[in-house]
Amino acid sequence: MSAPIQIDVLGVTIEVVPTGKEADELGTLLSRAWDRCLVSEVSTGPADLVVHAVVGRRTPKKLRGEVVAVAPSVEALMEVVTQTVTVEAITRRAGDLVMLHACALAHPETGAVKVFVGPSGMGKTTIARTLGGRWAYLTDETAAFAEDGELIAYPKPLSVITEERHKEQVSPSDLGLLASVQPGDVDGLYLLDRRDDVAQVTLEPVPLVEAVALLAEHTSYLGALERPLHRVAEVITAGGGLHRVTYADAGDLASLLNGDGKR
């Protein structure tokens, strides 16, 4: 068994314990991939949750009843670990945080945040990889807002498709993405609409009532929140309103960071 690692996932301290004959290799890969989320030695304490990472076909009998991430190879297990810790953390913050399925980037000096909301396949990870060399990478998965409006960064590994069409969990550091800064206020909230046939980026302001309904579709555990629609509306209002952004390539969205677009 390799030494466990502790990571901070949306404010939940999760201890990942590599288990089995591949434990040392797995532990090294996990530490590298999750370098931006590692809990520092100074602040290390009891974890809120323990996840056992096992290479195999099924959960070992001795771990039944525990939270276990299991996959037949180290490479596949890396992705399962990401999925498991994300789901577990989101579940534990249900009713507390407004959690949008989104990519978020922050200005490297001011901390001003741009949030790009959309379902899987709408280009959030590509946006993070394309623009994260200029603006600090906060997340490509979940933009989570506390009741006071503070955004909680989740700089998880990015899922990158290799030439062999496999998904690899890669540290944002290895991709050259800027390190997270302390997030400031949201200075742009965008609903992604990626289309191959558009020639340029277009922005469309979305009325508040419609914006709440649209973002509700992309909010984890919305029903667990107290006054859920009010909470979503507060996030929208604080961000200067929601804009639908239609685009073809992630690089085209650089205009929004440059100030050429809305906010």
Beta strands, then each sheet from edge to edge (+ up, - down):
strand 1: 5-9
strand 2: 12-19
strand 3: 49-55
strand 4: 67-71
strand 5: 98-106
strand 6: 113-117
strand 7: 136-139
strand 8: 142-145
strand 9: 151-152
strand 10: 158-161
strand 11: 167-170
strand 12: 186-194
strand 13: 202-206
strand 14: 219-220
strand 15: 242-247
sheet 1: 1+ 2- 3- 4-
sheet 2: 7+ 5- 6+ 12+ 15+ 13-
sheet 3: 7+ 5- 8+ 9-
sheet 4: 7+ 5- 14+
sheet 5: 10+ 11-
end
